[in-house]
Amino acid sequence: MVFNNVGSTDRIIRALAGGSLAVFELTGNLGNFEQYLHFFAIGMAVWLLGTGMTGNCPTYTLMGVSTCSNMFDEEE
């Protein structure tokens, strides 16, 4: 059983940050950093979008952190 541990505000921030990072990376707008951070930026964008869409962050689970009002809200 999967429990949500990412609150609604956190989900919105993650989704917007992940989407923005993906757009900046894929359009080449990261400038000089792009050549060094290409795979990291894409990986981070996928991670943020994934955790924002599912409402579950494995890192939060390992640390025992939750931004939900109720840590045991079941995913519907």
Residue frames as qw, qx, qy, qz and C-alpha x, y, z in Angstrom:
[[0.000, 0.891, 0.454, 0.000, 0.00, 0.00, 0.00],
 [0.432, 0.275, 0.010, 0.859, 1.39, 3.39, -0.99],
 [0.220, -0.799, -0.435, 0.351, 0.84, 6.38, 1.27],
 [0.299, 0.822, 0.079, 0.478, 1.04, 10.00, 0.21],
 [0.599, -0.528, -0.202, 0.567, 3.76, 11.95, 1.98],
 [0.259, 0.049, 0.215, 0.940, 3.87, 15.00, -0.30],
 [0.148, 0.613, 0.522, -0.574, 1.30, 17.71, 0.46],
 [0.478, 0.748, 0.450, 0.099, -0.64, 19.63, -2.15],
 [0.043, 0.971, -0.164, -0.170, 1.52, 22.78, -2.00],
 [0.445, -0.520, 0.665, 0.300, 4.69, 20.68, -2.17],
 [0.638, 0.303, 0.676, 0.209, 3.27, 18.76, -5.14],
 [0.376, 0.902, 0.212, -0.003, 2.52, 21.96, -7.05],
 [0.145, -0.882, 0.396, 0.209, 5.99, 23.38, -6.36],
 [0.570, -0.260, 0.730, 0.274, 7.66, 20.11, -7.40],
 [0.608, 0.523, 0.575, 0.161, 5.65, 19.85, -10.61],
 [0.251, 0.966, 0.034, -0.041, 6.33, 23.48, -11.59],
 [0.284, -0.769, 0.527, 0.224, 10.03, 23.23, -10.73],
 [0.630, -0.061, 0.733, 0.249, 10.44, 19.94, -12.59],
 [0.551, 0.692, 0.452, 0.115, 8.58, 21.18, -15.64],
 [0.097, 0.979, -0.139, -0.108, 10.53, 24.43, -15.71],
 [0.428, -0.592, 0.631, 0.259, 13.85, 22.64, -15.32],
 [0.662, 0.215, 0.679, 0.233, 12.96, 20.25, -18.14],
 [0.433, 0.862, 0.258, 0.055, 11.96, 23.11, -20.45],
 [0.087, -0.925, 0.333, 0.160, 15.13, 25.09, -19.66],
 [0.545, -0.376, 0.703, 0.261, 17.31, 22.04, -20.21],
 [0.631, 0.357, 0.657, 0.206, 15.66, 20.86, -23.41],
 [0.368, 0.907, 0.191, 0.079, 15.67, 24.35, -24.98],
 [0.704, 0.247, -0.115, 0.656, 19.32, 24.98, -24.06],
 [0.107, -0.863, -0.049, -0.492, 18.63, 27.93, -21.75],
 [0.769, -0.607, -0.069, 0.190, 20.87, 26.76, -18.91],
 [0.132, 0.934, -0.332, 0.008, 23.88, 28.38, -20.56],
 [0.302, 0.601, -0.726, 0.143, 27.39, 27.19, -19.69],
 [0.483, -0.285, 0.716, -0.416, 26.12, 24.96, -16.90],
 [0.869, 0.238, 0.016, -0.435, 24.25, 22.82, -19.40],
 [0.653, 0.472, -0.593, -0.001, 27.29, 20.93, -20.61],
 [0.101, 0.332, -0.820, 0.455, 28.18, 19.90, -17.07],
 [0.362, 0.040, 0.675, -0.642, 24.71, 19.30, -15.65],
 [0.486, 0.096, -0.533, -0.687, 22.83, 17.85, -18.61],
 [0.537, -0.148, -0.824, -0.102, 22.03, 14.40, -17.21],
 [0.173, -0.218, -0.679, 0.679, 21.63, 15.66, -13.65],
 [0.287, 0.162, 0.065, -0.942, 19.13, 18.32, -14.76],
 [0.585, -0.018, -0.583, -0.564, 17.06, 15.85, -16.78],
 [0.467, -0.156, -0.845, 0.210, 17.14, 13.32, -13.91],
 [0.037, -0.210, -0.525, 0.824, 16.11, 15.96, -11.40],
 [0.425, 0.079, -0.187, -0.882, 13.28, 17.16, -13.66],
 [0.601, -0.097, -0.731, -0.308, 11.97, 13.60, -14.02],
 [0.348, -0.177, -0.779, 0.490, 12.27, 13.03, -10.24],
 [0.122, 0.171, 0.317, -0.925, 10.42, 16.25, -9.38],
 [0.533, 0.038, -0.361, -0.765, 7.67, 15.65, -11.91],
 [0.561, -0.090, -0.818, -0.089, 7.26, 12.04, -10.81],
 [0.259, -0.240, -0.724, 0.593, 7.05, 12.79, -7.10],
 [0.225, 0.144, 0.117, -0.956, 4.79, 15.77, -7.76],
 [0.572, -0.001, -0.495, -0.654, 2.36, 13.71, -9.83],
 [0.605, -0.156, -0.781, -0.001, 2.26, 10.65, -7.55],
 [0.490, -0.722, 0.050, -0.486, 2.31, 12.45, -4.21],
 [0.908, -0.399, 0.074, 0.108, 4.88, 10.02, -2.85],
 [0.282, 0.818, -0.476, 0.160, 8.57, 10.78, -2.35],
 [0.910, -0.072, -0.366, 0.182, 10.83, 7.81, -1.48],
 [0.394, 0.344, -0.413, 0.746, 13.39, 10.15, 0.08],
 [0.428, -0.464, 0.168, -0.757, 10.74, 11.57, 2.41],
 [0.916, -0.239, -0.232, -0.225, 9.79, 8.00, 3.35],
 [0.767, 0.127, -0.430, 0.459, 13.40, 7.13, 4.25],
 [0.179, 0.308, -0.364, 0.860, 13.75, 10.29, 6.35],
 [0.185, -0.501, -0.785, 0.314, 10.30, 9.96, 7.96],
 [0.041, 0.267, 0.042, -0.962, 9.21, 13.36, 6.64],
 [0.176, 0.568, 0.772, 0.224, 5.75, 14.25, 5.41],
 [0.018, 0.042, -0.021, -0.999, 4.31, 17.51, 4.12],
 [0.376, -0.429, -0.677, -0.465, 0.75, 16.09, 4.13],
 [0.443, -0.497, 0.221, -0.712, -1.65, 17.11, 6.82],
 [0.867, -0.242, 0.355, -0.252, -2.13, 13.41, 7.52],
 [0.077, -0.553, 0.789, 0.258, 0.87, 11.16, 6.77],
 [0.320, 0.049, 0.945, 0.037, -1.36, 8.16, 6.17],
 [0.575, 0.510, 0.062, -0.637, -3.62, 9.61, 3.46],
 [0.660, 0.085, 0.710, 0.228, -4.13, 6.77, 1.05],
 [0.067, 0.288, -0.505, -0.811, -3.61, 7.42, -2.60],
 [0.616, 0.400, 0.531, -0.424, -6.91, 7.16, -4.41]]
